[in-house]
Amino acid sequence: MEYFISSLLGYLFGSIPTAYIVLKKAKGIDVTQSGTGNVGAMNSYEVSGSKKLGILVFVVDFLKGVIPVLIILQLFGQKYSFAGLTLIFSIFAHCFNPWLNFKGGRGLATSAGGSVVIAPLLLVIWIIIWLVFYLIKKDILIANIFATILTLITVLLGSNFYLEYSAIADKSINELVMLSSIVLILIFIKHIDPLNEIINKNKNNKNKND
């Protein structure tokens, strides 16, 4: 029953279509049909031209990761498996929103929110790698992709390190690796399309130069 409640709570919070609601109410914009169609903070900012709306979407999506995890920890105690499962379902529902024909965001804000509670070191490592690649490439999507891939590699190679600094008492290496990997893989899946666009763009530029 605890697993079911954890999954359901995460899914319900994650399925709140923040960007869609905010932009519809504030600007009359259907974010799923505008810009990249991504139901997240960055596309909200780009199609609305409003930093305030972009920040609002980010904060609410961030809380979609924080709040259900905190509730589950209060209900069932310091159990990594329950908290992690809650976060996974919150991210999944955000990325593949059932109210928007399974369109959604890329899961970064929601993942960050849950990670602050469950595994803050994971978030810190992701941000550091992201900053490095952003400074090199000056491209948010490229930084997202490399930060996600390399953070996953650090989880697989340095699980003991992450385990030592996990914010939850009751956890195991297997749980940490599995749940962290699922979160990072979900984020990567939502970046496959922009990754393909970047590759095709580079190919076209190379062909023009040739």
N, C-alpha and C positions, 0 to 999 in steps of 0.2 A: 504493500500500500504506500509506503514512504517513497518508493521509486516512482510510482504513478503520480502521486501528488507533486513531487519535485518536477517531473516532466511537464505535467499539466500547468503548473504555476508559471514555469519558465515560458512555455508556449503561449499562454494567454498574454503575458506581459510583452513578449517579443512580437506578437502579432499586431500590436498597436501601430497603425500606419502613420507615424508621426509626421513625416515630411508631406505625405498626401493631405492630411487634415490641416496642417498649418498653412500650406500654400493655397489650398482651396479656400480656406476661411479668409486669409489675409490678402491674397492676390487674385483669386479665381483661377489659379493655374493648376492643371492636372500634371503633377510632376512625373507621372509614369509616361506621359506623352511629350515631355519637354526635355530639351538638352539630351543627356545620355539616357534618360528614362530611369536612372538610378534613384531609388527612394531613400536618399540619405542627405546628409548635411551639405556636402560639397555641391551636389547638383542643385539642391535647394537654393544655395547662395548664387550659383551661376545663372539659374533661370529667373530668379526673382531680383537679382542685383542688390539684395539686402543682406548685409553682414549680420544684422540682428536676427533675421529669420534663420539664417544658416547656423548661428550659434544656438538659437533656441532649439532647433531640430537636433543638433549635436548633444546638447545637455539632456534633453528628454530621452534620446536613444541611449545615452550613457547610463541614465537612471534605469532604463529597461534591463540593464545587466546588473546594476547594484541592488535594486530593491528586492527582486524575487530571491536572489542569493541570500540576502540578509534575513528575509522571512524564513527561508528554509533552515538556515543556521539556528534561528530562534526556535523553530518547531522541533527539529530533529537533532540539535546539538552540533558539535564540531566534526561533521562527517564530510570528508572531501568528496566522496562518491555522490552524495545527494546534492551538495552545492555545485559540483561540476556538471552533473546531469541537468540541473536547473539552468545553468548558463548555456549549455549546449543547445537545449531546446529553445531558449530565448533567442539565441543567435540564429538558429535554423528558421524560426518563425519570422524573424526580422528579414532574413535574406530571401525567404520564399514565402511571402505573406499570403495567407489563405484568403484575405479579404480583397486582395488586388490581383487575383488570377495568378498567384504565386510569383508576382514581381516583387522586388524588395531592394534593400540596400546591400552594402558590401560587408556589413557586420562589424566594422572597426570600432565604432563608438560603443556599441553594446558589449563587444568583447573586452574593451578597455574598462568599462564599468565593472563587469564581473571580475576581471583580473585584479583590480584594485583591492577587492575583498579576499579573493582566493589565493592569487599568486602575483603579488605586486612586482616581484623581481622579473617575472616573465614580461610584464608590461614595460619595465625599465629597459630591459635588453632590447625589446622590439623598437622602442623609441630611439635608443642610441644608434641602432643599425639604420633606422629610418633616416635620422638626421645626417648620418654619414653619406648615404646614397642620394639624399635630396641635395646636399651641398655639392656633390659631384655632378649629378645629372640635372638638377633644377626641375625635376618632374615628380609630382606627387604620386602618380600611379606607379612609376618605376620604383620609387622608394617604398611604396606599400608592398609591392611584389617581392622585392629583394629582402625587405625586413621580415616578411612572413616566412619565406623559404629558409633564410639563414637562422631565424629564431627556432624554427622547427628542427633544424640540424643541431642547434645547441641543446635543445630538449632531449634529443635522442642520444647525444654524446655526453651531456652533463647532467643527467637526471638526478644524481646524488646531490649535486650543488643546488639545484632547484628545490629538491625535497627538504634540504636543510633550512632554506629560507622561506618555505611556504608559510602562509599566515594561518593555516588550519592545522590543528594538532593531530587529528586522526586521519592519516593518509599513508599511502604506500607508493613505492616507485612505479609499480604497474599502473595504479590509478592515475598518478600524475602524468606519466608518459602518454597513456591512452587518451585521457581527457584533454590534455594540452594539445596533443596531435590532432584530435578531431576539431577543436576550435580553430587551429591554424589552417587545417585543410579546408574547412568551410570558407574561411576568408580567401584562401587561394582560389578555390573554385569560382568565387564571385569575381575574381580578377582575371579569369582565363580569356574572356572576350576582350577586355582592354589590352591584355598581353598580346593577343593575336593582332590587334589593331596596330600596336607599337611595332611588331615584327614586320607586318605588311608595309607600314609607313617607311621603315628603314630600308626594306627591299626596293620600294619604289624610288626612294631618294638615291639609292646606290645605282639603280638602273639609269636614272636621269644623269648621274655623274659620269657613268660609263659611256 
